[in-house]
């Protein structure tokens, strides 16, 4: 008891109460000495930091409409080599890519051709969503198994591969503009860019020598694109300019032409016709062109050329390009040729352009396609411009 009395009389304890700030510091030191309180405080600090980081680096498109595209569903077991790597340069060899999310345009004019929603892809490119995929190839009754693969045939009811594999089209009365973009299948990145960023009305043309050709065609058709298969033909500067071992030669007999043509046709299925790759000498030969068109006519296919065979007929669905849009692969030159195609469509009611899958071509065509309808035109697949002649 005397000790207690002595302690209670200690001048320090008897001093006036400490200011509130000092008292709070003392309480804080005591709390930090408690390990449970200290851990809770650290957790709260971490949570606060994360909230702040999210607020600072939040997706600028948060709250905007987005589209989620399942890539695994688009690319099945037949997907070609390199398609996953082609999705993004930052993801080489990504083994488990299943889907991507892209923001949809909400600005005026944010709809693509025929009312398809515009997808803003990484890097500012645009793609289109909303088109139904074309039927999976091959379609029963339209092929037979040849020595090297499936070969197109006319069905028993008269339906042709041209009719079955072309993209459906209904004219709205406006001038029709169509484009064929070729050279696809050899470069995975360019091929993915063409399939993903060009509207489905644009026709895609594939090289027969490409690895995984059927997979590329399947991906293109799943995105709504109709497909042509390229046929290597002899140019005037052959053999310095050699299109490959299955080049159709101007001086070859009919049987040799038919044999090489069968190889080209059996490389894949799902195309509505063929187009030429080179061929300045081949297409100048009456006998060579007759053997070629006879083979296509018997199988119900179309022939869409780059303009070199504009005066040729053949008794099958035909169309010839009015312009090569990237003979000079530069932005301004390509834009000028696209406007020239529009002018021709105004004069003739329709016009067809042809281009190669250069990066600049793909970019300029994707931008052009966003606004071509606003200028009074209808974007059409190349098959819609084909007529029997």
C-alpha positions in Angstrom: 0.0 0.0 0.0 2.7 2.5 0.8 4.3 1.7 -2.5 1.1 2.4 -4.3 0.8 5.7 -2.4 4.3 6.6 -3.4 3.6 5.7 -7.0 0.5 7.7 -7.1 2.3 10.7 -5.8 5.0 10.5 -8.5 5.2 13.9 -10.1 5.3 12.5 -13.7 2.1 10.6 -13.2 0.5 13.5 -11.6 1.4 15.8 -14.5 -1.4 17.2 -16.7 -2.7 14.8 -19.5 -0.6 14.6 -22.7 -1.9 16.4 -25.8 -4.2 14.2 -28.0 -1.5 13.9 -30.8 1.1 12.5 -28.5 -1.5 10.1 -27.1 -2.3 8.9 -30.6 1.3 8.2 -31.3 1.6 6.2 -28.1 -1.4 4.2 -29.0 0.0 3.6 -32.5 3.3 2.4 -31.1 1.5 0.0 -28.9 -0.7 -1.3 -31.7 2.3 -1.9 -34.0 3.9 -3.9 -31.2 0.9 -6.3 -31.5 1.7 -8.8 -34.4 -1.9 -9.3 -35.3 -2.7 -5.6 -35.6 0.5 -5.1 -37.6 -0.4 -7.8 -40.1 -3.9 -6.4 -40.6 -2.4 -3.0 -41.2 -0.1 -4.3 -43.8 -2.9 -6.1 -45.6 -5.0 -2.9 -45.6 -2.0 -0.9 -47.0 -1.6 -3.5 -49.8 -5.3 -3.4 -50.7 -5.2 0.4 -50.8 -2.2 0.3 -53.1 -3.9 -2.1 -55.5 -7.0 0.0 -55.6 -4.9 3.1 -56.4 -3.0 1.2 -59.1 -6.2 0.0 -60.8 -7.6 3.5 -60.7 -4.5 4.9 -62.4 -4.0 2.2 -65.0 -7.7 1.3 -65.6 -8.7 0.2 -69.1 -9.7 3.4 -71.0 -12.4 1.3 -72.6 -13.9 0.2 -69.3 -17.7 0.4 -69.5 -17.6 0.4 -73.3 -19.3 -2.4 -75.3 -16.9 -5.2 -76.1 -17.0 -8.4 -78.2 -15.5 -11.7 -77.0 -14.4 -13.9 -79.9 -13.7 -17.5 -79.2 -10.6 -18.4 -81.2 -10.6 -22.0 -80.2 -14.0 -22.5 -81.8 -12.9 -20.8 -85.0 -9.7 -22.8 -85.4 -10.3 -26.5 -85.1 -7.9 -29.5 -85.5 -7.3 -28.5 -89.1 -6.0 -25.0 -88.1 -2.8 -24.2 -90.1 0.6 -23.9 -88.6 1.4 -20.5 -87.1 -2.2 -19.2 -86.7 -1.8 -18.8 -82.9 1.5 -17.0 -83.3 -0.1 -14.7 -85.8 -2.6 -13.4 -83.3 -0.2 -11.0 -81.7 3.5 -10.3 -82.1 3.7 -10.2 -78.3 2.6 -13.8 -77.9 4.8 -15.9 -80.1 3.9 -19.6 -79.8 1.2 -18.9 -77.2 -0.1 -22.5 -76.7 -3.4 -21.9 -75.0 -5.0 -18.9 -76.7 -8.8 -19.4 -76.4 -10.4 -16.0 -76.8 -9.8 -12.3 -77.3 -11.9 -9.4 -76.1 -12.1 -6.3 -78.4 -13.9 -3.0 -77.8 -16.7 -2.2 -80.2 -16.9 1.3 -81.8 -19.6 3.5 -80.3 -18.9 6.5 -82.5 -20.9 7.7 -85.4 -20.3 5.4 -88.4 -19.2 2.6 -86.0 -20.8 0.0 -88.1 -19.1 -1.9 -90.9 -20.5 -3.0 -94.2 -24.0 -4.4 -94.1 -24.4 -3.4 -90.5 -21.6 -5.5 -89.0 -20.2 -4.1 -85.8 -16.7 -2.6 -86.0 -14.1 -4.2 -83.7 -11.1 -2.0 -82.7 -8.1 -4.3 -82.7 -4.7 -3.7 -81.1 -2.7 -1.1 -82.9 -5.8 0.8 -84.1 -6.8 -1.7 -86.8 -10.4 -2.6 -87.2 -12.2 -5.9 -87.8 -15.8 -6.9 -88.3 -18.2 -9.0 -86.2 -21.7 -10.2 -86.9 -21.4 -12.0 -90.2 -22.6 -15.6 -90.1 -19.9 -18.1 -91.0 -20.1 -19.8 -94.4 -21.0 -23.5 -94.4 -18.3 -25.9 -93.4 -16.5 -27.5 -96.4 -16.7 -29.9 -98.1 -20.4 -30.0 -98.7 -21.8 -33.5 -99.4 -22.4 -34.2 -103.0 -20.0 -31.5 -104.2 -16.8 -33.5 -104.2 -15.2 -36.8 -104.9 -12.0 -38.2 -103.4 -9.2 -37.9 -105.9 -5.7 -39.4 -105.8 -4.3 -36.3 -104.1 -7.4 -35.1 -102.1 -11.0 -34.0 -102.6 -11.9 -32.7 -106.1 -14.9 -30.5 -106.7 -17.8 -31.8 -108.8 -21.2 -30.7 -109.9 -23.9 -32.2 -107.7 -26.5 -34.7 -109.0 -29.1 -32.0 -108.7 -27.1 -29.6 -110.8 -25.8 -27.4 -107.9 -22.2 -26.2 -108.5 -19.3 -25.5 -106.1 -19.5 -21.9 -107.4 -23.1 -21.6 -106.1 -22.5 -23.5 -102.9 -19.2 -21.9 -101.7 -19.7 -18.3 -102.9 -20.8 -15.8 -100.2 -24.6 -15.1 -100.4 -25.3 -11.6 -101.7 -28.4 -9.5 -102.3 -28.1 -6.3 -104.2 -29.5 -3.1 -102.7 -29.4 -1.2 -106.0 -26.2 0.7 -105.3 -23.1 0.5 -107.4 -21.2 -2.6 -106.4 -17.5 -2.6 -105.4 -15.6 -5.8 -104.8 -12.0 -6.7 -103.9 -9.9 -9.8 -104.1 -6.9 -9.9 -101.7 -4.4 -12.6 -102.7 -1.1 -14.2 -101.8 -2.5 -15.6 -98.5 -1.5 -18.7 -96.6 2.3 -18.4 -96.8 2.7 -15.7 -94.1 0.7 -16.5 -91.0 0.6 -12.9 -89.6 -0.6 -11.4 -92.9 -3.2 -14.2 -93.4 -4.6 -13.7 -89.9 -4.7 -9.9 -90.4 -6.6 -10.4 -93.7 -9.1 -12.8 -92.1 -9.6 -10.8 -89.0 -9.5 -7.1 -90.1 -11.1 -7.2 -93.6 -14.9 -7.3 -93.8 -16.4 -10.6 -94.9 -17.5 -9.2 -98.2 -13.9 -9.0 -99.3 -12.8 -12.2 -101.2 -9.6 -13.9 -100.1 -7.3 -15.8 -102.4 -4.9 -18.5 -101.2 -1.7 -19.9 -102.5 -1.9 -23.7 -103.3 1.6 -24.3 -102.0 0.8 -23.1 -98.5 1.1 -25.4 -95.5 -2.1 -26.0 -93.6 -4.1 -24.7 -96.6 -7.3 -26.3 -95.6 -7.1 -24.8 -92.1 -6.6 -21.3 -93.5 -9.6 -21.7 -95.8 -11.7 -23.0 -92.9 -10.7 -20.0 -90.8 -11.6 -17.6 -93.6 -15.0 -19.2 -94.3 -15.7 -19.3 -90.5 -15.3 -15.5 -90.6 -17.6 -15.1 -93.6 -15.0 -14.7 -96.4 -15.5 -16.6 -99.7 -12.3 -18.1 -101.0 -10.5 -18.4 -104.3 -7.6 -20.8 -105.0 -4.6 -19.4 -106.9 -3.4 -21.2 -110.0 0.3 -20.7 -111.0 0.5 -19.9 -114.7 3.5 -19.3 -117.0 4.6 -15.6 -117.3 6.5 -14.2 -120.2 9.7 -14.1 -118.3 9.7 -17.8 -117.3 11.9 -19.4 -116.0 13.5 -16.3 -114.5 10.2 -15.8 -112.8 9.1 -19.3 -111.8 5.7 -19.7 -110.1 6.6 -23.3 -108.9 6.5 -26.9 -110.0 2.8 -27.0 -110.8 2.9 -24.0 -113.1 0.5 -24.3 -116.1 2.6 -24.0 -119.2 1.4 -22.3 -122.4 2.9 -25.0 -124.7 1.8 -28.0 -122.6 -0.8 -30.5 -124.1 -4.3 -30.7 -122.7 -3.5 -33.8 -120.6 -0.5 -32.2 -118.9 -2.6 -29.1 -118.1 -5.4 -31.2 -116.7 -3.0 -33.2 -114.5 -1.4 -30.1 -113.0 -4.9 -28.4 -112.6 -6.1 -31.5 -110.7 -3.2 -31.2 -108.3 -4.2 -27.5 -107.6 -7.8 -28.4 -107.2 -7.1 -31.2 -104.8 -5.1 -29.1 -102.4 -8.2 -28.0 -100.4 -11.9 -27.6 -100.6 -14.4 -24.8 -100.0 -13.3 -22.4 -102.8 -15.9 -21.2 -105.3 -13.4 -20.7 -108.1 -9.8 -20.1 -109.2 -7.8 -17.1 -109.9 -4.5 -16.7 -111.8 -1.1 -16.2 -110.3 1.0 -14.5 -113.0 0.2 -16.1 -116.4 1.0 -13.4 -119.0 2.2 -16.1 -121.5 -0.3 -18.8 -120.5 -3.3 -16.5 -120.8 -2.2 -15.3 -124.2 -2.5 -18.8 -125.6 -5.9 -19.8 -127.0 -5.3 -23.6 -126.6 -3.9 -23.2 -123.1 -6.8 -21.1 -121.9 -9.3 -23.5 -123.5 -7.8 -26.5 -121.7 -7.9 -24.6 -118.4 -11.5 -23.3 -118.7 -12.7 -26.7 -119.9 -11.5 -28.2 -116.6 -13.1 -25.5 -114.5 -16.4 -25.6 -116.5 -16.7 -29.4 -116.0 -16.4 -29.0 -112.2 -18.8 -26.1 -111.8 -16.1 -23.5 -110.8 -15.7 -19.8 -111.6 -12.6 -18.0 -112.9 -11.8 -14.6 -111.4 -8.6 -13.1 -113.0 -6.5 -10.1 -112.2 -7.3 -8.4 -115.4 -5.0 -10.2 -117.8 -7.8 -12.4 -119.1 -10.4 -9.7 -119.4 -11.2 -10.6 -123.0 -11.5 -14.3 -122.3 -14.8 -16.2 -121.9 -15.0 -20.0 -121.4 -18.7 -20.6 -120.8 -18.3 -20.4 -117.0 -18.8 -17.7 -114.3 -16.2 -15.0 -115.0 -15.0 -11.7 -113.7 -11.9 -9.7 -114.3 -10.3 -7.1 -112.1 -10.6 -3.5 -113.3 -7.6 -2.3 -111.3 -4.6 -3.7 -109.4 -4.8 -1.5 -106.3 -1.3 -2.0 -105.0 0.9 -2.1 -108.1 2.6 0.7 -106.2 2.4 -0.5 -102.5 2.2 2.9 -100.9 -0.7 4.4 -98.8 -1.5 7.3 -101.1 -1.2 5.2 -104.3 -3.5 2.5 -102.9 -6.1 5.1 -101.7 -6.0 6.6 -105.2 -6.7 3.2 -106.8 -9.6 2.5 -104.4 -11.2 5.8 -105.4 -10.7 4.9 -109.0 -12.6 1.6 -108.4 -15.5 3.6 -106.9 -15.5 5.9 -110.0 -15.7 2.9 -112.3 -18.5 1.4 -110.3 -20.5 4.6 -110.8 -19.9 4.4 -114.5 -20.6 0.6 -115.0 -22.7 -0.3 -112.0 -19.9 -2.5 -110.6 -16.1 -2.7 -110.3 -13.6 -5.2 -109.1 -10.1 -4.6 -107.6 -7.3 -7.0 -107.0 -4.5 -6.7 -104.5 -1.8 -8.6 -102.6 -1.5 -9.1 -98.9 1.1 -6.5 -98.3 0.7 -5.0 -94.8 0.0 -1.6 -96.3 -2.6 -3.0 -98.6 -4.4 -4.8 -95.7 -4.4 -1.6 -93.6 -5.6 0.7 -96.3 -8.3 -1.6 -97.5 -9.6 -2.1 -93.9 -9.8 1.7 -93.4 -11.5 2.2 -96.9 -14.0 -0.5 -96.2 -15.3 1.3 -93.1 -16.6 4.2 -95.1 -17.3 3.0 -98.6 -21.0 2.5 -97.9 -21.3 6.0 -96.6 -20.3 7.2 -100.0 -23.2 5.4 -101.7 -21.7 2.0 -102.7 -22.4 -1.6 -101.8 -19.4 -3.7 -100.8 -19.8 -7.1 -102.6 -18.0 -10.4 -102.8 -16.2 -11.0 -106.1 -18.6 -13.9 -106.9 -21.5 -11.4 -107.1 -19.8 -9.7 -110.0 -19.2 -13.0 -111.9 -21.3 -13.6 -115.0 -21.2 -16.5 -117.4 -19.5 -15.6 -120.7 
